[in-house]
Amino acid sequence: MISKTKEKEIKAIDQLSKLAGVEFRTDAASRALPYQLAPENYQADGVWIAPKGCDRTGIVLEIQGGRYIAGKHGNAKGLSTDDRKLIWAQLAGFAVVTCDYSNLEDIGKALNLLVAQIYAGSGTDADNPMEI
């Protein structure tokens, strides 16, 4: 059975995927991909892997769902873990986007621009499927 929090996160990722015009993957292998170099086992909430030839590896999406309910993203230990986790994604060449549920429309628009920026100058067709 899936928790209400996880269900809300999945819906948000689906909405952001549509707004950004790319698929943020949520399977375990994709979620772990940005953290292959990390000394701990981390997983992203959603990952878009850019096609080969792009300036960045892709985008890591972190939804801070517990921010307003004193969940793990709202306490010092959780914030510290997120800090460590996100730097490893950046070292692996991923752009990192953190957000909550408060304004997915604006975040989606920004993601769409970020995807376009990643494709820009790469000589890669934006309609190509992502490759892992």
Phi, psi and omega in degrees: 000138182266137181288160178296325179295315180294322178298318178295320179296316180298317178298319180296318180295319177299316179297315180295324176299315179296316181292325181277342180080017177221166179264117170274117184277147182234010177287156187302318182295317179292320182294334180270342186307316182294348188246023181298330181272347186288147179284349179240163179271105178248159172220138176279165174283321178209148182221132169249126179260120180287149176298156177304145179098351178276160181294330180240160179289328181161205181230132172260131179249122178241116179262120182273070186293332182269008185302321186258359183240021182059035176280189187296336179280352183255358179250166186300317181296316179295318178296321178296318177297316178299319179302312180295317182299314186288330177293326177294322177296319179295320178297332178276004176093010180268142166283143182243128178237121175250145179201174170236195184272002191288330182209067183295330179299312180294319179297320178299318177297317179295320177298320178299318178293322178295318177299314179299320179295321179294321179286330186303131176075002183271344185073014182260135177286126183296347180270354179296143176291153178290153181238141174244000000 
